[in-house]
Amino acid sequence: MPFTFANPYMLFLVAAILPVLWLASRRRKALGHSQLDIHANVKKVPFIGRIPVVLLVGFWVLLIVALARPQLPNVGEKEVFDARDVIIAADISGSMTSGKIQDPAQVQFVEGEGDKKPDGYKIIEVAEKAIDAFIDLRKGDRVGLMLFDDEVYYSWPLSRDLRVIKYKNVGMSKYNGGGTNFDGDGKNSKMGPIQAAIEHFRELGQARSKILVMVTDGESSISDQRFTEIMADFRELNVKLYILGVGDSWVKGGSSTQDLRKLTEASGGVVITVGDAQQMRQGLARIDELEKSQVYQEKSLSFLDIYQYFILAGIAAAILFLVGSALVREAN
């Protein structure tokens, strides 16, 4: 298995041995004897004479490699479990952050047992709490999170660790986005949240049941062309669209929500109005009825340090260099 380096830039120091070798090649040793004829009896051993230099180079290279911290990737076994793949797309557009909730059921949902806010609640505050409650019900499933206004912001990929998703959701209501773009311009240009989720399912989705949950006030349109293209992708990947509807438009059946409602129903999903206890029970029950299938994920990737072996080898090379320098006459 190939190893990697924690500090690869240290490897450049290997070249620092070159000036030392150059100086060593120019060095000339003189034997201090009163008679010159002794030199005639001294045999040169060119190959053996170069061993100390080789050992010095080996010591230096091993030392630098050790400083670069070589590591072996250590991947755990694959974990196999039954799950659905769920992507949550949360609307943080301007209408979500500026509008205030009037629907009493949604007001009651967001405030729960806590103190009431005298100035009311933003729609996005209802959305944040709805996502948190939804995640609690997805134990055993893989969940991903993305935010969107007129662009898409990937928050976390499909994961079985729901604690991370809940953490990423905290503070979502503090965002202040721009416009709304549900459908985008397609795959190769500016993607909306629906297409972004489709591509994420295509890349990382494994479960047979793939669910896109959009948490939005629904105030945007979907063109006929994009409706057809999105439905083709939904059928190919077996994606169902569910809506956690926040804001008064879903309660009143506003015209601005009709395109998204139509797409949801065509995919086989349902609109769940947050705060409507019956709708929430029925909608979540339908999600729970969707088939689970086997998915797998690698257990966390870790790295095993092996620099100590290079240090030991370097020490051995240094000792041999000292011994060799004392016993072997270096070649000229």
C-alpha positions in Angstrom: 0.0 0.0 0.0 1.6 3.4 -1.0 2.3 5.7 1.8 1.8 9.5 2.0 3.7 12.2 3.8 2.3 14.5 6.5 5.0 17.1 5.7 5.9 16.5 2.1 7.6 19.9 1.7 10.4 18.5 4.0 11.5 16.2 1.1 13.1 19.2 -0.6 15.8 19.1 2.0 17.2 15.9 0.4 18.9 18.2 -2.1 21.0 19.8 0.7 23.3 16.8 0.6 24.5 17.7 -2.9 26.9 20.6 -1.9 28.4 18.3 0.8 29.1 15.6 -1.8 30.6 18.2 -4.2 33.0 19.4 -1.4 33.9 15.8 -0.5 34.8 15.0 -4.2 37.3 17.9 -4.2 38.8 17.0 -0.9 42.3 15.5 -1.1 43.9 13.6 1.8 47.6 13.5 2.3 49.4 10.6 4.1 52.1 12.0 6.4 55.0 9.6 6.0 58.7 10.4 5.7 59.1 8.0 2.9 57.1 8.2 -0.3 57.6 4.6 -1.4 55.0 3.5 1.2 52.3 4.8 -1.1 53.3 2.3 -3.6 52.2 -0.5 -1.3 48.8 1.1 -0.5 46.1 -0.6 -2.5 43.2 1.5 -3.7 39.8 -0.1 -3.4 37.5 2.3 -5.4 34.2 0.5 -4.7 34.8 -0.1 -1.0 36.2 3.3 -0.6 32.9 4.9 -1.6 30.8 3.0 0.9 31.1 5.7 3.6 29.8 8.3 1.1 26.9 6.0 0.2 26.1 5.5 3.9 26.2 9.3 4.5 23.8 9.9 1.7 21.6 7.1 3.0 21.6 8.6 6.5 20.6 12.0 5.2 17.8 10.7 3.0 16.4 8.5 5.7 16.5 11.5 8.2 14.7 13.8 5.8 12.1 11.1 5.0 11.5 10.6 8.7 11.0 14.4 9.1 8.4 14.3 6.3 6.4 11.8 8.4 5.6 9.0 6.1 2.1 7.5 6.9 0.2 4.5 5.7 -3.5 5.0 5.2 -5.5 2.8 7.5 -9.1 2.3 6.3 -11.5 0.4 8.5 -13.8 -2.3 7.2 -16.9 -1.3 5.3 -20.0 -0.9 7.4 -23.1 -2.3 5.8 -26.6 -1.2 7.0 -30.1 -0.7 5.8 -31.1 2.9 5.2 -32.8 5.5 3.0 -30.9 8.4 1.5 -32.4 11.8 2.4 -31.2 15.2 1.3 -32.6 18.3 3.1 -32.6 21.5 1.1 -33.3 24.5 3.3 -34.5 27.8 1.8 -32.6 30.8 3.2 -33.9 33.3 0.6 -35.0 36.8 1.4 -38.7 35.9 1.7 -37.7 33.4 4.4 -35.7 35.9 6.4 -37.9 38.9 6.1 -41.4 37.4 6.4 -43.1 36.8 9.7 -45.3 33.8 10.5 -49.0 34.5 11.0 -50.3 31.0 11.1 -51.1 30.2 14.7 -50.2 26.5 14.3 -46.7 27.4 13.1 -46.2 30.0 15.8 -47.1 27.4 18.4 -44.8 24.9 16.8 -41.7 27.2 16.9 -42.2 28.6 20.3 -43.1 25.2 22.0 -42.9 25.6 25.7 -40.5 28.5 25.5 -41.1 32.2 26.0 -43.0 34.0 23.3 -41.2 36.6 21.2 -43.1 39.9 21.3 -42.1 40.8 17.7 -43.1 37.4 16.3 -41.1 34.7 14.4 -39.4 34.8 11.0 -40.3 32.0 8.6 -36.8 30.8 8.6 -37.0 30.2 12.4 -39.8 27.8 11.9 -37.8 26.1 9.2 -34.8 25.7 11.4 -36.9 24.0 14.1 -38.8 21.9 11.6 -35.4 20.6 10.2 -34.2 19.8 13.7 -37.4 17.8 14.5 -37.2 16.0 11.2 -33.6 14.9 11.7 -34.6 13.4 15.1 -37.0 11.0 13.2 -34.4 9.9 10.6 -32.3 7.6 12.8 -30.8 4.8 10.7 -31.0 6.8 7.5 -28.3 8.8 5.7 -29.0 12.5 5.7 -27.3 15.4 3.8 -27.9 19.1 4.1 -27.7 22.0 1.7 -28.9 25.6 1.8 -30.1 27.7 -1.1 -31.4 31.0 -2.2 -30.7 31.8 -5.9 -27.5 29.6 -5.4 -26.8 26.4 -3.6 -24.5 26.1 -0.6 -23.5 22.5 0.3 -23.5 22.1 4.1 -22.9 18.4 4.6 -22.9 15.3 2.3 -25.0 12.2 2.9 -24.0 10.9 6.3 -25.2 8.5 9.0 -23.9 10.9 11.7 -27.1 12.9 12.4 -25.4 14.8 15.1 -23.3 16.6 12.5 -26.4 17.5 10.5 -28.1 18.9 13.6 -25.0 20.9 14.4 -24.9 22.3 10.9 -28.6 23.3 11.1 -28.0 25.3 14.3 -28.0 29.0 13.5 -29.5 28.6 10.0 -32.1 31.2 10.9 -29.3 33.8 11.1 -28.7 33.7 7.3 -30.0 36.4 5.1 -30.1 35.2 1.5 -31.1 36.7 -1.8 -33.7 35.5 -4.3 -35.1 32.0 -4.8 -34.2 29.6 -7.5 -35.8 26.1 -7.3 -35.1 24.6 -10.7 -31.9 26.3 -11.9 -30.8 26.4 -15.5 -29.8 22.7 -15.7 -26.8 20.5 -15.0 -24.1 22.4 -16.6 -24.8 25.9 -15.5 -26.3 27.5 -12.4 -28.0 24.7 -10.5 -30.9 25.1 -8.2 -31.4 23.0 -5.1 -33.4 20.3 -6.9 -30.7 19.7 -9.5 -28.0 19.9 -7.0 -29.7 17.2 -4.9 -30.1 15.1 -8.0 -26.4 15.3 -8.8 -25.5 14.5 -5.2 -27.7 11.5 -5.3 -26.1 10.5 -8.6 -22.6 10.8 -7.1 -23.1 9.4 -3.5 -26.5 7.9 -3.3 -26.7 4.2 -2.7 -30.1 3.5 -1.2 -33.0 2.5 -3.5 -35.2 5.1 -1.8 -33.9 8.6 -2.3 -35.8 11.4 -0.7 -35.4 15.2 -1.3 -37.0 17.2 1.5 -37.3 20.9 0.7 -38.0 23.2 3.6 -39.3 26.4 2.0 -42.1 28.9 1.8 -42.5 27.8 -1.8 -42.4 31.2 -3.4 -40.8 30.6 -6.8 -41.7 29.1 -10.1 -40.5 26.1 -12.2 -40.5 26.3 -16.0 -42.3 23.6 -18.0 -39.0 22.5 -19.6 -37.2 22.1 -16.3 -40.2 20.3 -14.8 -39.9 17.7 -17.5 -36.1 17.4 -17.1 -36.3 17.1 -13.3 -39.0 14.4 -13.5 -36.9 12.4 -15.9 -34.0 12.5 -13.4 -36.4 11.6 -10.5 -37.6 8.5 -12.3 -34.1 7.5 -13.3 -32.8 7.7 -9.7 -36.1 6.8 -7.9 -36.2 10.2 -6.1 -39.3 11.4 -4.3 -39.8 15.0 -3.4 -41.3 16.0 0.0 -42.0 19.5 1.1 -41.8 20.8 4.7 -43.9 23.9 4.0 -43.3 26.9 6.2 -45.0 30.3 5.9 -48.6 31.3 5.3 -48.6 30.5 1.6 -48.9 26.8 2.2 -51.8 27.3 4.6 -53.7 29.5 2.2 -52.9 27.5 -0.9 -51.2 30.5 -2.5 -50.5 30.5 -6.3 -46.8 31.0 -5.7 -46.6 27.5 -4.3 -48.4 25.7 -7.1 -45.4 24.7 -9.3 -43.6 23.1 -6.4 -46.7 21.4 -5.2 -47.3 20.0 -8.6 -43.7 18.7 -8.9 -44.0 17.1 -5.4 -47.2 15.2 -6.3 -45.8 14.1 -9.6 -42.8 12.6 -7.9 -45.0 10.6 -5.5 -44.2 12.8 -2.5 -46.4 15.0 -0.4 -46.5 18.5 1.0 -46.3 18.6 4.8 -47.4 21.9 6.3 -45.3 22.5 9.4 -47.6 23.0 12.4 -50.4 20.9 11.0 -50.1 17.9 13.3 -52.2 15.6 11.1 -50.3 16.4 7.9 -47.0 16.0 9.7 -48.0 12.6 11.0 -49.3 11.3 7.7 -46.4 12.7 5.6 -43.7 11.4 7.9 -45.4 8.0 8.0 -45.2 7.9 4.2 -41.5 8.5 4.4 -41.1 5.7 7.0 -43.0 3.4 4.7 -40.4 3.8 1.9 -38.2 0.8 1.4 -34.8 0.7 3.1 -31.9 -1.0 1.3 -28.4 -1.9 2.0 -25.8 0.8 1.8 -22.2 0.8 3.0 -19.7 3.3 4.1 -16.0 3.2 4.9 -15.3 3.5 8.6 -13.2 6.6 9.4 -9.9 6.9 7.5 -6.9 7.1 9.8 -3.1 7.2 9.1 -0.4 5.0 10.7 2.9 6.8 11.3 5.9 4.8 10.1 8.6 7.6 10.5 10.2 5.7 13.4 11.4 3.0 11.1 13.2 5.5 9.0 14.8 7.0 12.1 16.1 3.6 13.1 17.4 2.9 9.6 19.0 6.3 9.6 20.7 5.7 12.9 22.0 2.4 11.6 23.3 4.1 8.5 25.1 6.8 10.6 26.8 4.1 12.8 27.9 2.2 9.7 29.2 5.5 8.2 31.4 6.2 11.3 32.7 2.6 11.4 33.3 2.6 7.6 35.1 6.0 7.7 37.5 4.6 10.4 38.3 1.3 8.6 38.0 2.0 4.9 40.3 4.3 2.9 38.1 6.5 0.7 38.7 6.4 -3.0 40.3 9.5 -4.6 
